[in-house]
Amino acid sequence: MRPTPYVASLRVFEPLIAFDPADRLRWSGIATTENTNLEEQQLALRRVVFPESPALRPDGAHVLDIDGARYVCPWSTATRCWAAIEEFKTTLPTTVSSLFIPAGLEEVIMSGIDFAEEKVPHILTQTWIIPPRWFSLFSPEERVRGRDSQGAFTVIRTSLTNAKIRSEKSHAVVQTAFGDGQVAEEIAQLGNWLEVFHPQSFLELDYGGLADYLELSLISEGEDGLDADTSVEDVLSSLAGLASSDASAAGRGYERLVSRWRKVSAFEQAT
């Protein structure tokens, strides 16, 4: 079982030429047979027990070899830790947030923030559910699913060029339908994130351990496991409905998606 079985990830893999020489040399030595997903999760759990500044050790990375070229997705541990703390603190009054993150612990985790405060993480994560806007970046034929030594999996991968085009189209459709609201803003922010990276990069959506929960949920409904997952199709159907001013079609696609993932997120209460 995965160390963190409730996390899905959206990852950008940049070509080696996008990095400095020292990182190119270090990441060229990573074998594609290494289980970097497992290593990343194990390190994250260790830091929960033994907090340390993520800036104190060299960061790891996920790698892909495609058509003889190497693409790298750094874990960006420091940047992601700092961003997570800042986001958490905004959800609670300062008098309350300090009870969850004592000043001493925050000082350890935040040390070295000046070193990487301008960096943008290559990985976005979400727990217990996958945002609909993530699915809008892909098409169904780019999806691979099955089972491996860690359980069920679903991975969807496309070129960054395709993802940016789809993001722009999704934003235009949603903005036309609903105006400059929160949904359009979230899609715009996702598109801005994609713009940061090398144009020859690849984008990957990994369900992570949520694939296991989704499979269990679908089977319990009499469906054929992950093969019955039509999340990408549902989002595309909903967007097509919005684009053609067919509110009924847009609603059906969105409701199928939300209903499916609501059952997955319900496992959080059962764990």
KADA-V386841 format. One line per field, one symbol per residue. ss: DSSP state (2 for helix, 1 for strand, 0 for the rest). psi: psi as a letter, one per 30 degrees, with the letter a starting at -180 (. if undefined). burial: # if it has 16 or more other C-alpha atoms within 10 Angstrom, else .. Layout:
ss->???
psi->???
burial->???
//
This chain:
ss->0000001111111112220022222222000000022222222222222000022200001111110011111100222222222222220002222222002222222200222200000011111000022220000222111111001111111112222222222222222222000222222222222220000001111100022222222222000022220022222222222220002222222222222222222022220
psi->kkeiggklkjkkjllefflleeeeeefffkkffkifeeeeeeeeeefeeiklkffflklalklkjkhgkkkkjkfheeeeeeeeeeeefffllffeeffejleeeeeeefkgefegffkkkfkklkkflkkefefffllefgkklbkaffallkkkklleeeeeeeeeeeeeeeeeefaiaeeeeeeeeeeeeefflkfglkkkjjfbffeeeeeeeeefgglhbfffjheeeeeeeeeeeeeggieeeeeeeeeeeeeefeeefffeff.
burial->..##############.#....##..#..#.....#...##..#.......####....#####.....##############.....#.......#........#..#####.......###.#.####.########...#........##########.##.##########.#.....##..##.##.##..##..##################......##..#.#############.....###.##..##.##.###......
//
